[in-house]
Amino acid sequence: MELNEILQYVDEALVVPLNPDDRAVVLDAAESVRKNQTSIAGGIRTLRLGDRVLVQERTPRGENYIRKLASEDAAQRFVQSRLDADIYS
């Protein structure tokens, strides 16, 4: 998909699965705000793309998702909740 298509899905659905090619499109276009490492699924990233704040994460099964958050503060809270859950897994 092209970036505009991916962002349209993100704006409509808030959480969008990404195949490896789509993930690369997003990561190439976005500004990385923060990257954290999880012990279960790998990295989780906070991204900025225009006025959108996005979080890209991978599940333990290797699936990639991107989600839109209302603000960087909301994204950081979301990431922290993932990191907190990770230490108990």
C-alpha positions, 0 to 999 in steps of 0.5 A, spaced: 500 500 500 501 507 499 502 511 505 496 515 504 492 509 504 495 506 510 494 513 513 486 513 511 486 506 514 489 508 521 484 514 521 478 510 520 480 504 524 485 506 529 489 500 529 491 497 523 495 490 521 501 491 517 505 487 512 512 487 512 512 492 506 507 497 509 511 497 515 517 499 511 513 504 508 510 507 515 517 507 518 521 510 512 516 516 512 515 517 520 519 521 525 521 516 530 520 519 537 521 513 542 523 506 541 523 501 547 525 494 547 520 488 549 522 481 552 516 478 548 515 481 541 521 486 540 521 493 539 515 498 540 515 505 537 512 511 538 512 515 531 510 522 529 507 523 522 505 529 520 499 531 526 498 524 527 502 520 533 502 513 532 505 506 535 508 501 531 508 494 535 509 487 534 505 481 537 509 475 540 507 471 534 510 476 529 504 480 527 505 488 526 500 493 528 500 500 527 495 504 532 493 512 532 493 515 539 491 522 541 497 525 543 504 523 545 502 523 552 497 518 550 502 514 546 507 514 552 502 511 557 500 506 552 507 504 551 508 504 558 502 499 559 505 494 554 512 495 558 509 493 564 505 487 562 511 485 559 515 484 565 509 479 568 509 475 562 
